[in-house]
Amino acid sequence: MDIKLRHLRYFVTVAEELHFGGAAARLVVSQPALSRQIRELERELGAALFARTSRHVRLAPAGAVLLDEARATLAQADRAIDAARRAGRGEVGRLAVRGPTGCRYLDDPRQTGYVQDGWNLTGDACAMDADGYVYFKARTDDLIISSGYNIGAPEVEAAVLAHEAVAECAVVGVPDEERGQCVKAFIVLKSGVSPSLELERDIQDHVKETIAPYKYPRRVEFRDSLPKTETGKLQRFRLREHA
């Protein structure tokens, strides 16, 4: 069935509600937008899926046939998505949520980026523990993927900052031919501390002992200051530009 999954989800929701208003509320979309999506699906199939009245709708014969096929298609798609994308317990991944709340951009191209196959893809990198609790690790913009590992920049920064010689730190991912990306730390040392290769290695060893060894910064650059906004927020994107 070569039909957009989003259209099928809308169709199934309307078919189960048999009311465009109720279905729109469940999907957190406007009723006109939902009706437009259904009409697009009907045009694509060349058949009327619903018989509409002033108060409610009912399934047309073609709609009744499609409903069972759509449910099976969506269930198969959900299983494939879960198998392909679901992070393991304790593994950092992008948080995706599904339900009556979430990010919706009506008639806006951003919708296709933030909502895919019924899942609201957030900008948060999280991990789920053995009990099902979800813990925030980093914004996905600050997530570094190195040799297949997902590494949160804030976690590495916290480990670096725990070193007695470090005053400030910013961590970013930089291109690496072997690993895809590698972790790089930009470090401002405390007053009176001089940068050296020995200190660099000591900081790296400290990080290895504090968090998982594969997360340590393979590259270190000592700086006098770090780029920030007027309110003091760290600007990692400027460091990426010059990394």
N, C-alpha and C positions, 0 to 999 in steps of 0.2 A: 504494500500500500504506500505509494509515493505521494503522501500528503504531509504537510507540515504538522508536526506533533502538537504545536500550539493550537492549531485549528481543531484538531481532534479532541484536545482537552476541553476546549470551549464547548464543542458539540456535546460531549458526554455530560458536562456539567448542566447544560441547558436541558438535555434529555432527562436527566435525573430530577431536575427541579420542575420541568415543564412550565417554567415561568422565567422570562428574560430578566425581570427585575430581581428575583431571588438569585438567579445564576450570576448576575452581574455583581451582586453584593458578596457572594461567595468568592468570586474571582477578584474582587476589589478593582473592578473596571467600570467605566460608564456603560449604561445600557445601550446607547447608540453605537459605541465602539464595539460592544459584544455582538450586536445585531449585524454590524457591518462585516465582522469576521465570519459569522455564520453564512451570510449571503455570498461571501467570497468562496467559502467551501462548497456551497450549493452550485455556484457557477462552475467551479472546478470539476465537480462530479456530474454536472448536467442534469441534476435531479433536485426536486424539492424535498427537503428533509423534515420540515415541520409544516403543519397546517395551522395558521395563525388566526386568532380571533381577537376581539377587542380586549379580552380579559386574560386569556392564557393561550398556550400553544399545546399542540398534541403532535406526537410523532406521525409523520407520513410513512407509508409502506417502505420507501427507500431509507428513511431514517431508522426504522426498526431493524432493518437488515444491517445497516452500518453500525448500529450501537454495539452489537456483540463483537463485530470485527474491530471496532475502535478500542474497546476495552482490552481485547487480547493484544492488540498492537501496542497500546500504551503500557500494559503490564510487561511485555517483552522489552520495550525500550527502557523502562525503569530498571529492569534487572540488568540490562547491558550497561546502562549508565552507572549503576551502583558498582558493578563488578569492575568496570574500567577506571572509575574515578575515586572510589571510596578509599580514603586513607585508613591505614591500620590504627589500632589503638595505640596511643602515644606518639603517633606520627603526625607531623605538622602538615596541614593542608589548608586549602581555601574553604572558608565556611560557606556552606550552601544551605538555605532554608526553604521550606515549602509550607504554605498555610495561608490564612486569610490576611496576614500582614506581610509587608515587604516592600520592595522598591518597584514602583510602576511608573513608566513614562509613556503616557498616551500620545499616539501619533508622533513619536519621537524616535529617531534612529538609535538612541541610547538603550532603548528597550531590548534590542537584540543582544546587547553586550551584557546587560545586568540580569536579564531573565532568559534562561535557556531551558527548553524542555520542561517548563513548569517550575524550575528551581531558581530561586533568587540568589544570585552569586554576589556575595558581599565582598568588601575590600579588606576583610580580616583573615589573617592566617591564625588558625587555632589547632589545638590538639584535644582529643577526647581520651579520658583515662578509662581504666577498667570498669568503673562504676557508671560510665556514661556521662560524666561531668565534662563540660567543654571549657577549656582555658585559652584565653587570648594570648598569642605569642608575638604578633607583629602585624602591622598593616602589610598587605600583599606587595605594596610598592617597596617595602623594606625587606622583603623576603629574598634571600639569596639561595639559588639552586646550584650546588656544587657537587659534581660527580653523582648526581641523582639524589643528594641529600637536601632537604629543606632546612635552611638555617635562618633564624630570625635575628636581624641586626640588633634589636634592643637587648636580646639576651647576651650577645657577644659584648656589646658595649658595657653592660653591667659587670661582666667578668673583668674586662679591661680596667674599668674604673675602680675596681676593688684593689688594684695594685697600688702600693703605697706611693709610687712616683708619679701617678697619673692624676692630672687635674681635670681634663676634659677628653672626651673621645667620641668619635663618630665612625660607624662601620657601614661599608657599602660593598656591593658585589661588583667586581670588575671582570672584564672578559679574560678568559683563559683557554688556550687551545686544547689543553688536556682535560680540564674539568668543566668546561662551559663557562663557569664563573668561579672566582676564588674570593675569599674574604680578605678585605683590605681595611685596616684600621688607621684612621687619622688621629694622632694623639698630641695633645697639649700637655706638656710636663709641668709639674709644680715648680714654683720659684726656687731657683738654686740647683735644680737638677739638669744635667746636661745630657743630650741624646748621645747614644753610642750603640754599636752593634751588640755589645754585651747586654745592655739594658733592653734592647729590642728582643733578644732571645729570652731574657728573663721574663718579660711580659708575656711572650708567647707560651712559655712553659707554665706560667701562672694560669693562663686561660685553659690550657690543657688539663690542669689539675682541678679547675673550678667547674667546668662544664665538659661535655663530650669532646674528646680530643680532636675529632674531625672538624669541629667548629672554630678552631683557633685561627687567628688572622695570619695567613701565610705571607702577607705583605704589610709592612708598617711604614707609615710616613709621619715623621714628627713635624709639627707646625707650631707657629707662634699663636695662632688663633683659628677658630672654626667659623664658617659662614653661618649667620643667623639672621632672622627677621628682626624688625624693630622691637618685637615683644619677646625676643630671646629664643624663639623656636629654631631648632637646628634645621639647616637647609641641606639635606643629604644630596638632593638633585644637583646642586652646584659642585659637590665633590665628585659625583659620578661623571659630570661633564669633563672634569680635569684629571680623572683617575688614570 
